[in-house]
């Protein structure tokens, strides 16, 4: 049975593959991400275009349905990304020859480093947690500094228990073999490998995300 997270097996050596997902707001940073991959322990394999981020995001985070409250928050995150930044995303597939535990940990570290480095003026979703249990929770979209140096309290619209959610733009799988396998089934189904797009990503270090 094919294991999708394995790139190849030769002479007892197993080449694993993982991915970095650039959400709709992150695809414009593909050049910086590719440079980071080149400096890491991973090899860049291919770029795959996600034409429908909304459908992809809903499928990617479907396992959170076991926690309905958190799943509702994540689905609002997917919808907000779609509404503010468009419906296209990019999957960068990487590989390396190392044990799975080390591979998965290094990929998480790369994701965290990228999240820290790609800090710009951005969009935040602000939710009044006192209304979270209602069918129509109160939420606002604000524009502010992701460095969090700019106080947003003066932008809060009215009294409430407000929580600011900074929209993370980079994702990778958690260190779990089953999650890797399931995510690559999704990628193989909904993320298209286009030779022209792949060549342009490599040549121009950019990816078109406009509708």
LUMDO-683706 format. One record per residue (C-alpha): residue number from 0; z, x, y. Coordinates in nm, 3 decimals, padded with zeros to 5 digits. Example, Ala and Ser with C-alpha at 12.3 -4.5 7.8 and 13.67 -1.06 7.14 Angstrom:
REM LUMDO-683706
(node 0; (00.780; 01.230; -00.450))
(node 1; (00.714; 01.367; -00.106))
***
This chain:
REM LUMDO-683706
(node 0; (00.000; 00.000; 00.000))
(node 1; (-00.100; 00.137; 00.337))
(node 2; (00.187; 00.220; 00.569))
(node 3; (00.050; 00.176; 00.920))
(node 4; (00.297; 00.412; 01.089))
(node 5; (00.169; 00.702; 00.874))
(node 6; (-00.137; 00.875; 01.014))
(node 7; (-00.210; 01.093; 00.710))
(node 8; (-00.051; 01.260; 00.409))
(node 9; (-00.177; 01.602; 00.303))
(node 10; (-00.020; 01.853; 00.070))
(node 11; (00.327; 01.707; 00.103))
(node 12; (00.302; 01.696; 00.484))
(node 13; (00.332; 01.351; 00.641))
(node 14; (00.184; 01.295; 00.986))
(node 15; (00.362; 01.000; 01.146))
(node 16; (00.232; 00.794; 01.432))
(node 17; (00.410; 00.603; 01.706))
(node 18; (00.312; 00.460; 02.040))
(node 19; (00.397; 00.435; 02.407))
(node 20; (00.324; 00.094; 02.559))
(node 21; (00.230; 00.091; 02.926))
(node 22; (00.298; -00.260; 03.052))
(node 23; (00.076; -00.417; 03.322))
(node 24; (00.247; -00.230; 03.608))
(node 25; (00.245; 00.104; 03.424))
(node 26; (-00.119; 00.146; 03.325))
(node 27; (-00.191; 00.299; 03.667))
(node 28; (00.039; 00.587; 03.568))
(node 29; (-00.156; 00.675; 03.254))
(node 30; (-00.246; 01.020; 03.393))
(node 31; (00.119; 01.115; 03.437))
(node 32; (00.206; 00.974; 03.094))
(node 33; (-00.071; 01.172; 02.923))
(node 34; (00.053; 01.490; 03.093))
(node 35; (00.404; 01.419; 02.966))
(node 36; (00.269; 01.367; 02.613))
(node 37; (00.082; 01.700; 02.632))
(node 38; (00.411; 01.874; 02.716))
(node 39; (00.600; 01.698; 02.437))
(node 40; (00.613; 01.750; 02.061))
(node 41; (00.352; 01.477; 02.010))
(node 42; (-00.025; 01.478; 01.984))
(node 43; (-00.217; 01.209; 02.168))
(node 44; (-00.436; 01.019; 01.919))
(node 45; (-00.599; 00.722; 02.090))
(node 46; (-00.575; 00.463; 02.366))
(node 47; (-00.588; 00.092; 02.290))
(node 48; (-00.645; -00.183; 02.543))
(node 49; (-00.431; -00.498; 02.540))
(node 50; (-00.640; -00.772; 02.701))
(node 51; (-00.368; -01.040; 02.678))
(node 52; (-00.028; -00.893; 02.768))
(node 53; (00.136; -01.235; 02.759))
(node 54; (00.043; -01.299; 02.394))
(node 55; (00.115; -00.938; 02.298))
(node 56; (00.455; -00.936; 02.470))
(node 57; (00.560; -01.263; 02.312))
(node 58; (00.468; -01.133; 01.965))
(node 59; (00.625; -00.790; 02.028))
(node 60; (00.961; -00.939; 02.124))
(node 61; (00.958; -01.231; 01.880))
(node 62; (01.238; -01.071; 01.674))
(node 63; (01.478; -01.147; 01.961))
(node 64; (01.462; -01.515; 01.870))
(node 65; (01.778; -01.459; 01.664))
(node 66; (01.955; -01.437; 02.002))
(node 67; (01.812; -01.738; 02.191))
(node 68; (01.980; -01.656; 02.522))
(node 69; (01.854; -01.297; 02.529))
(node 70; (01.512; -01.405; 02.399))
(node 71; (01.480; -01.642; 02.695))
(node 72; (01.553; -01.354; 02.935))
(node 73; (01.294; -01.130; 02.766))
(node 74; (01.032; -01.405; 02.778))
(node 75; (01.093; -01.440; 03.151))
(node 76; (01.038; -01.064; 03.177))
(node 77; (00.702; -01.099; 02.997))
(node 78; (00.602; -01.392; 03.219))
(node 79; (00.706; -01.214; 03.539))
(node 80; (00.505; -00.905; 03.446))
(node 81; (00.206; -01.132; 03.387))
(node 82; (00.249; -01.323; 03.712))
(node 83; (00.306; -01.020; 03.934))
(node 84; (00.100; -00.740; 03.775))
(node 85; (-00.173; -00.908; 03.569))
(node 86; (-00.237; -00.958; 03.201))
(node 87; (-00.363; -00.620; 03.078))
(node 88; (-00.165; -00.338; 02.918))
(node 89; (-00.236; -00.010; 02.741))
(node 90; (-00.109; 00.137; 02.414))
(node 91; (-00.113; 00.517; 02.376))
(node 92; (-00.088; 00.616; 02.009))
(node 93; (00.076; 00.953; 01.936))
(node 94; (00.142; 01.149; 01.618))
(node 95; (00.351; 01.440; 01.492))
(node 96; (00.447; 01.618; 01.170))
(node 97; (00.824; 01.573; 01.145))
(node 98; (01.081; 01.357; 00.961))
(node 99; (01.092; 00.995; 01.072))
(node 100; (01.442; 01.015; 01.221))
(node 101; (01.349; 01.309; 01.444))
(node 102; (01.013; 01.152; 01.531))
(node 103; (01.167; 00.821; 01.638))
(node 104; (01.446; 00.987; 01.838))
(node 105; (01.206; 01.215; 02.025))
(node 106; (00.982; 00.920; 02.107))
(node 107; (01.276; 00.726; 02.252))
(node 108; (01.370; 01.033; 02.459))
(node 109; (01.013; 01.057; 02.589))
(node 110; (01.022; 00.688; 02.684))
(node 111; (01.351; 00.732; 02.870))
(node 112; (01.220; 01.037; 03.057))
(node 113; (00.909; 00.845; 03.159))
(node 114; (01.113; 00.550; 03.282))
(node 115; (01.316; 00.784; 03.501))
(node 116; (01.013; 00.967; 03.639))
(node 117; (00.797; 00.664; 03.718))
(node 118; (01.017; 00.530; 03.998))
(node 119; (00.833; 00.360; 04.284))
(node 120; (00.871; 00.071; 04.518))
(node 121; (00.871; -00.217; 04.276))
(node 122; (00.935; -00.577; 04.191))
(node 123; (01.261; -00.711; 04.055))
(node 124; (01.346; -01.046; 03.904))
(node 125; (01.680; -01.178; 04.030))
(node 126; (01.859; -01.442; 03.825))
(node 127; (02.160; -01.655; 03.914))
(node 128; (02.359; -01.613; 03.592))
(node 129; (02.572; -01.917; 03.674))
(node 130; (02.263; -02.133; 03.607))
(node 131; (02.138; -01.941; 03.302))
(node 132; (02.236; -02.211; 03.055))
(node 133; (02.034; -02.475; 03.238))
(node 134; (01.673; -02.556; 03.151))
(node 135; (01.563; -02.432; 03.494))
(node 136; (01.772; -02.128; 03.588))
(node 137; (01.758; -02.020; 03.951))
(node 138; (01.557; -01.701; 03.988))
(node 139; (01.377; -01.517; 04.265))
(node 140; (01.125; -01.233; 04.276))
(node 141; (01.217; -00.962; 04.526))
(node 142; (01.043; -00.644; 04.633))
(node 143; (01.265; -00.342; 04.680))
(node 144; (01.335; 00.016; 04.585))
(node 145; (01.375; 00.091; 04.214))
(node 146; (01.583; 00.392; 04.314))
(node 147; (01.853; 00.133; 04.391))
(node 148; (01.932; 00.319; 04.713))
(node 149; (01.827; 00.012; 04.910))
(node 150; (02.092; -00.263; 04.903))
(node 151; (01.940; -00.595; 04.802))
(node 152; (02.246; -00.806; 04.878))
(node 153; (02.102; -00.911; 05.213))
(node 154; (01.799; -01.052; 05.030))
(node 155; (02.001; -01.283; 04.808))
(node 156; (01.900; -01.637; 04.902))
(node 157; (02.229; -01.822; 04.861))
(node 158; (02.570; -01.810; 04.700))
(node 159; (02.566; -01.751; 04.326))
(node 160; (02.629; -01.499; 04.049))
(node 161; (02.311; -01.298; 04.096))
(node 162; (02.192; -01.029; 03.857))
(node 163; (01.905; -00.793; 03.942))
(node 164; (01.673; -00.705; 03.653))
(node 165; (01.459; -00.398; 03.716))
(node 166; (01.134; -00.449; 03.526))
(node 167; (01.092; -00.153; 03.291))
(node 168; (00.727; -00.062; 03.256))
(node 169; (00.740; 00.166; 02.949))
(node 170; (00.818; 00.063; 02.589))
(node 171; (00.829; 00.231; 02.249))
(node 172; (00.959; 00.107; 01.913))
(node 173; (01.324; 00.138; 01.822))
(node 174; (01.411; 00.399; 01.554))
(node 175; (01.349; 00.161; 01.264))
(node 176; (01.073; 00.200; 01.003))
(node 177; (01.025; -00.175; 00.967))
(node 178; (00.981; -00.212; 01.343))
(node 179; (00.722; 00.067; 01.344))
(node 180; (00.533; -00.104; 01.062))
(node 181; (00.545; -00.449; 01.222))
(node 182; (00.449; -00.318; 01.566))
(node 183; (00.144; -00.139; 01.430))
(node 184; (00.034; -00.457; 01.252))
(node 185; (00.047; -00.622; 01.593))
(node 186; (-00.133; -00.332; 01.761))
(node 187; (-00.406; -00.330; 01.496))
(node 188; (-00.454; -00.704; 01.558))
(node 189; (-00.425; -00.742; 01.936))
(node 190; (-00.490; -00.396; 02.083))
(node 191; (-00.860; -00.306; 02.084))
(node 192; (-00.986; 00.050; 02.050))
(node 193; (-01.283; 00.080; 02.284))
(node 194; (-01.473; 00.408; 02.272))
(node 195; (-01.580; 00.370; 02.635))
(node 196; (-01.229; 00.289; 02.755))
(node 197; (-01.087; 00.572; 02.547))
(node 198; (-01.331; 00.819; 02.700))
(node 199; (-01.255; 00.696; 03.051))
(node 200; (-00.880; 00.723; 02.997))
(node 201; (-00.922; 01.086; 02.891))
(node 202; (-01.182; 01.174; 03.153))
(node 203; (-01.041; 01.001; 03.459))
(node 204; (-00.672; 00.972; 03.357))
(node 205; (-00.686; 00.611; 03.470))
(node 206; (-00.710; 00.258; 03.330))
(node 207; (-00.845; -00.051; 03.501))
(node 208; (-00.589; -00.333; 03.504))
(node 209; (-00.751; -00.578; 03.746))
(node 210; (-00.833; -00.929; 03.628))
***
